[in-house]
Amino acid sequence: MEKAAPDSNDPGAKGRESRFASADRAARESGEEDRMKMPLMLAAGAALAMSLTHARAGEVVAGEERYLENCVNCHGKTGKGMASFPAVAGRDPSYISERLTTYRAKEMVGPNSAIMMSLAEDLSDEDIANLAAYIASTFQ
Amino acid sequence: VPPFADVTFGKLRIWSSEQVPYDAVTALKNLLTHGASGLNVRQQQQLRKQPAQRNPGGDLMNSGLCRRGSTSLFAMVTAAMALGAPALAQSGMNTTSLSHSVVLSDLESPWDVAFLDDGTMFFTEKCKGLSVLMPSGEVNALLGMTGTDGYATPADDLFCEGQAGMMGVAVDPAFAENRRIYVYSTSNMSDPHTNRLMRFVVSDDFTSVSDRTDIVDDVPYKMAASDHPFGGPGAHNGGRVRWGPDGYLYLTTGDNHNPEIPQSPTLMGSKVLRIDADGNAAPENSPPEGFDPRTYTYGHRNVQGITFHPENGTPIVVEHGPWHTDETTVLVNGGNGGWDPRPNMAGRDDCPDDYCGYSPNQMDGMNRFERAAFMPMTDLETYPDAMVPIWENNGWSQGSASTTFLTGEQWGDWDGTMVVGLMGIGFGGTAFGMRIDVMELGDDGMSVADVTEMTLPMEPGRFRSLVQGPDGSLYAVVDEGTIHKLTPN
């Protein structure tokens, strides 16, 4: 037996359609339609977030390696600085990047510029981004 | 002369050419003697980053420790291995095994420590002040600098800026009777500001200090920034205070980036002062005619380490070099350290802000021997009678800041050796070099027979002060905020 298609002359069908339409309206009004799409969006978002997180984690790991090689001796394991070397803790990524870029360009900033110019001269843009990510995310 | 190694009386000696970095030489010695365990923690980490190698020399060559002079060093490695280096495990070199504990941590730029016989430990922090760690473990905040809270005795004229602040501390040899302590700090009591050596009396319960007497109030302070590396205010104050076995107090000072100070007869920077407990000159001092009688030696750059030979009492200092040549020098009463950074002399023309101390090419790396020829730490051409250093750190500047002798049978082969703490700099391709060197002096006490890098049981740091405690252990003060205790096993 064929299943009858909904027909506007079929009161039952009309009623069902009406219920469906009503439900659709209600769903749209309530945002349920968006919620129905949410799993897909979440999946896409999660994938993007994971991708970004991995990229971020990669930056942080690479930044840590460079920090331990070049920076820890004067700025310390917690970034608080020591002796006449200032703290980097609490600095945001843009500050760190700007300073390192300035030092790399051999531009004077403060009394320790000579040593910072020396240490920054071989840093790539990626190195600087990694260091900024590590410092800003690790030393609050 | 090519580099080579030999084995004499069971000890490995490496005759390093000027092309071989010192850290690589010491790492090689330690590696050949002990394998990877002979390297310090950082060096072992570097090794672990490399794939497995076929031999220890290969490990070293691939470890990143030999960035410079690798060809020469490889020849040296080959020579050393051909000479039977594995047998050196029994040689006694660097065989002292150390255990380690943290005495205090989370300090703010600790600078120096001084002990009483019962283990009571006074310590300074550069921007905070003077405190004491009691044998019970209690810490009492004694003398507070401006801007601090919680110190029993405030001293608002004491401040920190750049390299300046509260530095050396020493207790009176007769502390049990007079309870006197001596502290060196930057002060704004006078204008221009100065560095002062102050004497205090410690209360019976070790909770406060009193009776401040400024026994030296005129060590110059750098008031304004200049166009030099580390050129901010407060540069080069020296800062170590120690009692000598002759019963006098020794204070080391620095040049402030001021070209006139080192050879000045009256400005008390760049000197080693020898005075009594009231700040009066030791009558035996014999500086040149016209010099301030408190002068024991002059013509230094920035002396931060002083110790005394345990047998003959002779003072020995270590000081920072300017992008080259850290020096260890046996002092001679009235002697000249030979540092004279003035422009338009000794073959030099004008220099930035009239101070040639970092010239030439002060903001960029260059060959350290070319630097030394242009601006020598000890200018023996201009001052032929200057004191000749016994050790120059293979021409590197890595910040030798502290020194003491290890004494006592517990140190085994190192009993009677001198240790030197290096803070590490890392400018212009120079290896950072944070470490403690163990120097074996010649029988005459006037030369260096051997230098070995101490195998540390903890991460290296900027070693600001080294002091042997009354328990015979070595206490190492690190800028980052820790006081370590190193005990031979």
Interface residues (C-beta under 8 A of the other chain):
Chain A: N70 N73 C74 G76 K77 K80 M82 A83 S84 K106 G110 P111 N112 S113 A114 I115 M117 S118 L119
Chain B: S109 K126 G162 Q163 A225 P229 F230 G231 G232 G234 A235 Y358 Q362 M363 D364 G365 M423 G424 I425 G426 F427 G428 G429 F432 M434 R462 R464 D479 E480 G481
